[in-house]
Amino acid sequence: MTTLSKIRNFAIIAHIDHGKSTLADRLIQECEGLSEREMKEQVLDSMDIERERGITIKAQSVRLQFKASDGEIYELNLMDTPGHVDFAYEVSRSLAACEGSLLVVDASQGVEAQTLANVYQAIDSDHEIIPVLNKVDLPAAEPERVRAQIEEVIGLDASDAVEISAKTGLNIRAVLEALVKRLPPPSGNTDGPLKALLVDSWYDAYLGVMALIRVYDGTIKKGMKIRMMQTGAVHLVDRVGVFTPKLTEIDELKPGQLGFVTAAIKTVADTKVGDTITDERKPATEALAGFKPSVPVVFCGLFPVDAADYEQLRESLDRLRLNDASFSFEAESSAALGFGFRCGFLGLLHLEIIQERLEREFDLDLITTAPSVVYKINMNSGETLELHNPSDMPDVVKIGSIEEPWIKATIFVPDEYLGPILTLCTERRGEQIELTYVGNRAMVVYRLPLNEVVFDFYDRLKSIYRGYASFDYQMDGYLEGDLVRMSLLVNAEPVDALSMVVHAAQAEPRGRELCSRLKDLIPRQLFKIPVQAAIGGKIIARETISAMRKDVTAKCYGGDISRKRKLLEKQKKGKKKMRQFGRVEIPQSAFIEALKMGDG
């Protein structure tokens, strides 16, 4: 049994790509969590997509045993967290379960936007923070400059920051020693009623729902009846264990420890993240604080290319929701695309990941509609509606005002790229809040409307700064804006899947761009097809797809001209009728291409 004073719980936080998962690999190796043969790159990133892209999506926990220089054996519980802004929710949950953090900063890049965001989260959680300078073996590394930067920007004392190289394994032991010496041990009462925080839950095909928990008071063991305080559900614990990173069963979890329990839970909906688990026979009186619920920010429609795959899509989304609590969806139908689902995501990367997982893991062909955000509509009658789908917008006459979500974006950028970035933010209706310098890098804070960022902002940003800058954002409330719904008409028929809410000033160029794009994508028919963008009853852009002419006189050879004329007259009449009753089938490929405008 490990005493409380010998336990250390910590999370690894950093900006994306600064080496969190690599450091976690080295720590596991140093503590002999896995043998040399079992070791591989990104041990904790279990999904193929994580390994390919080199990003962490799900936070993972590991228990390690470390023999320190004082001869004592310590129990270390490590949480590897994602670095991307879309998964900040995962980070906040991981931090709530720990007492300290390792702040990893790339010694060649310095402090980035997401470094700041994660540090502030750790400070909010009352963490002891140990700065670690990674990649000191690189020729471009400037540890002294980055130390000064940490002190200046974050305000942390970095004089005793540990200099390491996670790739080569340089100084890894020093990190473990610093953890043992500088982080506080957890507190907790072994004899009190059971109080455990449910940090995460996911679905395992063999074991059912697995819940990752952090025990604060009391003990949880096999055969106990436990109660979820939020949902009131009672379950019998059939397995208690930890990850070392291998799944290892143990008898019990004591205060201060992290581990998992399984209790024959069928659906993940029974295990609400942030819930408090207590003993059924001797329950706790009050629940733990829990977490703020995750708020989806970006919405888009997912439709199967083949309508027969609808049921399979529903099952697949259900299964993905089991592993990702922050993803939400509801059924919707569209005249152009048939039946599908309206899904909510934490950001654009989250959307991309979910889409890729559906295509990979479940073998689905999908059409994604243009991403949109949630608008608040204040009606003249005094009620407020939330608008998720532009095609559901009420009649303009009944609308008093429309509010759109804004974000506060922090961009760190080298000085030479500053001008184009400021121009881009201003183009997107941005308001500059501050501009400060840290060494030769500028920190720009802008307020931007979220629907401008959802479109091709990221891609434009990346192409401007060539990967040298970082971008991070947080929600900043709703503001009233001059917004209109732009609908698209093909052959005078509205296509609801392509309608969008845009700012009145940008409706015309965006409509023009979409019309010209569709003109190239829709195949020609035997009659002229107008492609129009409209706001209400007013047409703001138009393109015409010219008719294809069928040679009706090909079979006539020789003979009188009147025969040819007769056929041509007949064709003319047929065309007139066609234009009247003709339907234009927009191929799926054209939809996908047209909507790509939304992703850049």
N, C-alpha and C positions, 0 to 999 in steps of 0.2 A: 504494500500500500504506500503510495507516494503522499507525503504530507503536503499541505497547502503551500508551505514556504518553498517547496521544490518544484512548483508548477509555474510555467510561464506561457501565457497565451498572447500571440502576436499575429498581426496581419502584415503582408508586404504590400505597400502602396507605391505607385509611381505613375508617370505618364506612359502612354502606350509605347511599347518598343524600347523601354529603358532597361529591360532585363529582369523582370520580376520572376517569370517562370524559370528562367535559366538559373537564377539564384536559388529558387526553391529546389531545383534539381541538385545543385551542389550541396545544399544543406542536408537533403535526404541522403546523398552519397556520403557526406562527412559523418553523419550519425548512423551510417550502415543500415538505413531503412530497407535498402534493396541490395542484393548482391551485384557484382560487376556485370554478370550475365543478364540480369533483369533490367539493368539500367538502360534507358534510352533518352533521347532528347524530349523535352516537354513531357515529363512523366505524368504530370497532373492534367494535362490537356487531353482528355479522353476522346473527344469528337474528332473525326477526320478533318472537318472544316477548320477546327482550331489549329491543328497541326500544320495544315497547308498554308493557312494565312499567317501563322505565327502570332495569333491573338488568343487571349483568354476570354471566354464568354461566361462560363459559370465559375463562381468562386469554389475552390476545393479546400478540404481540410486534411491535415496529416498530423499524426502524433509521432514524435521522435524522442529517443532517449539519448541524452548527451552527458558524457562524463567530463565535468569541468576541471580546470587546473587545481581547484581546491580538493579534488578527489571525490566530490559528491556527484551523485547521478541525478540529473534534472529531467523533468518531463516537459517537452516543448510541444505546444499545439500550434501549428502553423496554418494560416489561411492565405492562400494565394488568390489575389483579387484581379478582376479585369481592369484595364487601364483606360478603356474608351469611355467617352462621356455618356454614351447611350446606356451603359451598364453601371452608372453611378449608384443605382439602386442596390445592386448586388454588393457594391463596396460598402454602402452605409450599413447593410445588414451584417456584413462580416466584421465591421469595426465595432458594432454593438456587442459582439460576442467576445471581444478581446480587451486586454488592459493596455496594450502598447502596440506600436507600429514600427516597422522598418521602412524608412523613407528612402527609396532608391532613386538616385539622380545620375543620369548619364554624364560622366565627366567631360565628354566632348561636346554635348549639347547644352547642358546647363538646365536651369529651372524652366519648365514649360507650363502651358496653361492648365493642363490636367493635373500636374504636380500640385499646383496651388489649390485646385478645387478639392483634391483628395486630402491634402494636409489640413485644410480648414475643417473638413469632415472629421478628421482624426482629433483635432483640437476640440471640436464640439463634443466629441465622445469622451473627453478628459483623458486622452492618451499620453503616455510617455513616448516621445518620438526619438528614434535613433537614426541620424542621417548616415547613409551609406553611399559612397561615391563609386559607381560601377564603371567598367571599361577604362580603367586607368592605364591598361597596357597599350591602348591605341595611341598612335603618334599625335593625333589631334587633341588628346586629353589635356585639360588644363585644371587640375584639381584645385589649385589655389584660387583661381578666378571663380570657380563654381562654389567653393566654400564661402567666399565673400558674397556671392550672389544669394546663397541660401540665407545668410545672415541679414542681408539687405532686404530681400523681397519677402521672405517668410518671417524673419525675425527669430529664427532658431539659432542657438549657439552651435556652430559647426566646427569648433576647434578640435573636438575629439571625434569627428566623423571618420568612419572606417573606410580606408581605400582598398577596393577589391577589384578583381576581374572574375566575374561569374563564369565566363567562358573557360578560362584557363584554371580556375580554382584557386587563384592567388588570394591569400588572407581570409579564407572562409572561416577558419577556426576563430579568428579575431571577432567575426560577426557573432558567432555563438557565445563567445565569452562576454561580449558587450551585452547580449540579450540577458544572460544570466545575472550579470552585475547590475545593469541599469534599469531593467524593467521591474515593476512591482509584482509581487505574487498576488493571485486572486484572493478575495475574502469569501467566506461562506460558512454556514452553520450545518454540520453533518447531522445533528440530531433534530433539526427543525423540520416542519412539513416540506414536502418536495416542491421546489420551484425550478422549472427548467424553461429556457427560452427556445422556441422553435425557430431556428435560424434559416433553414431551407428544407425543402422536400422535393423528392423526384421519384420517378417510377422505375422500378427494376423488374424486368420480365420474370425473374425467378422468385424474388422475395416480396413482390408487391411494393407498396409505398414505403420508402425509407425516409425517416425524418432526421435531419442533423440538428442536434440540440446542444445547448450549453447549460450545464447544471449550476445553479446559484446556491440553493439550499437543499438539504436532504439527500437521499440516495435513490437512484433508479436501478432496479435489477429485474432479472428475468422472472416472469410469472406474476408480476405486479399488475394491479388494475390501475390504469391511468385515465385521467379526465382532461380533455381540452377545455380550458376555461371559457373561450369565446364561443365555440360551437356546442359545448356541453356533451360532446360525444365521449363514450367510455370504451376503452380498448384494453385488451390483455397483452402485455409485452411478451413477445416470444423470442426476441433476440436483442442483445445489447452488444455493441462492438465499437471498434475504432478503425481508422485507416492508418496503416503504417508504411507506406501507402496501400499495402495489400489489405484487403478486408479481413479483420481479425476479431473474432468473438471474445468478449470478456464477461466476467460475472456481473459487474456493477459499474456505474458511473457515479463518482463522488463530486462534491462541490468544486467548482473551478475547472472541471474537466469538460472537454468537447468530445462528442462521439455521436453514434447514430443509434436509433431504435427502430425495430419493425414490430408491428402489432396487428398483422393481418388486416391492414386498412385497405379498402378496395379502391377508393377514389382520393385523389390528392385534394379535392375540394374539402375533405374532412380535416385536412391539416393546413390550417391557415398560417402562413408565414407571419411570425411576430406574436403568435399565440403563446400562452403560458400553459405548461403541462404540470399537473399536480397529481397527488395520490388520491384515489377515489375514496379510500377509508379515512384518510387524515388530510383533508384538503387545505390548501393555503387560503387565507382570508382575502388577500387582494392580488390581482394579477401584476405581472411586470409591465414596464412601460410599452414594450413592443416597438413597431416601426411605423413610420408614415406609409400609407398605402402608395403603390406606384401609380403614376398618372400617365396614361398613354398620351402622346403629343401628336403623333402623325397617324393618319388613318388612310387606308386604301382598300379597294375592293379586290378580292382574289376570286377568279372564276376559272373553272376547268375548261380546257380547250374542247374536250369531248364531254357533252352533257351527261353521259353515262357514268362519268367519274365523280359525280356530285357526292354520292354517299361515301365513297372512299376519301374524298377531300374532307368531309365532315369528321370521319373517324381519325384521319391523320391530324387534323387541327386539335381534336380532343386529346390525342396522345402527346402532342407537342406542348399543350397547355399543362400537362402533368409535370413536365420538366421545366417549365418556364412560367412562373406565377405572374409575371408582368405582362403577359401577352393576352389580349382579350379579342373575342370575335362574336359577331351575331349574323344571322342569315339575312341576305338581301337578294332582290331580283332586279334584273335590268332587261329592258326591251331588246337591247342589241346583243347582250352577252348571255342571257338566260339566267339560271340560278347560280348564286355564289355566296360569298361571305364578306362582310365588312369587318376588317381587322384593325385593331389599335396597336401601335408600336411605341416604344420609348424614343425612337429616332430612326434616321435613315439606315444606319448600319444594322440595327435590330431588324428592320424590314427586310433588308438584303439577306441577312442570315436566315431568317425564318423561311423566306422564299427558296433559298438554296437548300435548306434542310428538307423542305417538302418535296422538292424535285429529286433530291438525292435519296433520302431515306425511304420515301414512299412512292417514288417513280411516277410523279404526277406532271402533266404538262399544264402550265398555268398561264392565265393572262392577268396582269396586274394593272389596275387602273391608275391614273395619275394620283400621286400622294396628295392628300389635302389635310387641313388642320381643322380643329373644332371652332366654329364661330358662335358667338352669342347673338341672338336676334331679339331685340326689344320690340315687341309688337305695340301697335297703337292702343290695343285693349289693356295694356299694362303687364301682360305676362311675358316671361323671358323663355325663349326656346334655345336648345343647343342644336346646331346644324352640323351633322357629321358628313352628309352626302349632298353635294351641290344640287343634285337633281330634285331634292326634297324641299327646295327653298319655297317659302310661301309667296303669295301674290305681293308684288312690290307696294301696292297701295296700302296694304295692311301693316307694312313694316315701318316702325319709327326710326330705328337706327340699327346698325350692325357693328358689333365689336369683334376685333381680331386679337389673337394672342401675340404678345411681344416677348422677345428674349433679350437677355443681357449677354452679349458675346465678348469674350476676352481673347485677343489675338496677340501672340508674341511673334515678332517678325524682325529679321535682320534689317538694318537701316535702308539698304539699297532697294528693298522691295516695298517700302512703306507707301510710296506715292500711289502705285496701282491698286493697292489694297484699300486705301482711303477712298479712291475713286469708285471701286466696286461697291463698298459699303454705302456710299452716298447714292449711287445708282439704285440700290435696293431699298431706298427710303430710310436709310439708317440715320440715327442721331448720335453724334460723337459725345461721349461723356468725359473721357479723359485720355490723355496721351502722355505717358511717362517713359523715361529711359532707364534701362538696367544694363550698364556697360554699353556695348554697341547694339543692343537689341531694344526695339521699341515695344512697349506694352500699350495696345490700343483697346479701349473699352467702348463698345458701341451698343446702342439699343436698336434692335432690328425687328421687323415683323416676321413672325415664324413662317408665314406662307411664302415669303421671298427666299428663305433659306432652304425650304423643302424642295424647291425646284433646283436649278443647276448651280446653286451657290458654291457647294463644296468643290465641284469639279473646276469651276472658274478659279476658286481660291488656290487649289492645288497647282493649277497650271501657271498661276502668277508667281508663287513663291518657290516652286520647284522642290517642295518638301522640306524647306528650311524653317517653316514656321509651325505654330500649333494653334489650334482653335478649340475653344471650350465654351459652352453656353449654359445658362440656367433660365428657367421660366421667370417672367417678370410681369405677370398680370395681363389684363385685357385693356385695350383702348379703342375708342370709337374711330372708324375709318370710312372713307368714301369707297365702299365696295359694291361691286355689281356681279350678277351672275352672267357669264358668257356661255351661250349655248351654241352648238354646232349643228347646221342643217345640211344634209346631203339629199339632193333632189327634193328640197322643201320638206323633208322628214327630219324631225329633231333626233339626234343620236345622244341619248342621255349619258352614255358612258364617257363621252368626251366633254361634257359640260364642266365648267370650273368657276370658282369664285375668284375674281381678280380685282385689283385696284383700278378705279376708273381711268387713271392716267395711263395705265399700261395695257388696257384692254385691247386697244387697236393694234399695236405692234404684235402682241401675243396672238391675237385672232388671225392677223395676216400670216404670221409664221406657221400657225397650225393649218390654215387653208392651203398654203402653198405646199406644205409637207404632204397633206392628204391627196392633193392633186397628182403628185408623183406616185402615190401608193395604191390608189383605187384603180383597178384595171378599167380600160375603156369599154364602153358598151356600144350598142347600135344607135344610141341617141345621146344628145348632149346632157351632161350632168352638172348642175351648179353646186358648188361647195361654198357654203356661207357661214360666217360667224355673226351672231346677233346678240344684242343686249335688249331683252324684252322684244318689242316689235321692230327695233331699228337694226338694219343690216350694217355691220361696220367693216366687213371684209368679204371679198368674193373671188373665187377662182372658178373657171369653167373647164371641165374635162371634155375635150372635143370628141365627137362621135366617130365611131369606126364605120367605114362604108363597105357594105357587102356588094360585091359585083354581081348584080342580078342578071346582067346581059351576057355573062360569060358563055352561056350555052348557045346563044344566038350566033350562028355564023351565016354571013350572007343575008339575003332576004331583004325585006322592006324595012325602012327606018321606023315606020309606024309601030312595028312589033316591039322594037326596043323602047320606043317612047311609052307604049302601053305599060310595059314592065316597070319603067322608071316612075310613072305616075302612081302605079300600085304601091311601089316602095315608099313613095312620099306619104301616101295615106297611112300606110302601116306605121311609119315613123311618128306621125302625129299622134296616132293612137297609143303607141309605145310610150311617148313622153308623158301622156296622160296617165297611163296605168302602170307604167314600168316600175319595177322595184329594183333598187340597187343593193345587191348583197356586198357588204364590205367584208373582204376576207380577213381571217384572224391575224395573218401576218401584218396586214395594214394597221390593225388596231395596236398591235404590239409596238410597231415602229413609231406610230403617231404618239403613243403614250410615252415613248422613250424621251420625248422632249422634256417630260417632267423630271426625268432623272439626269438629264444633261446628255 
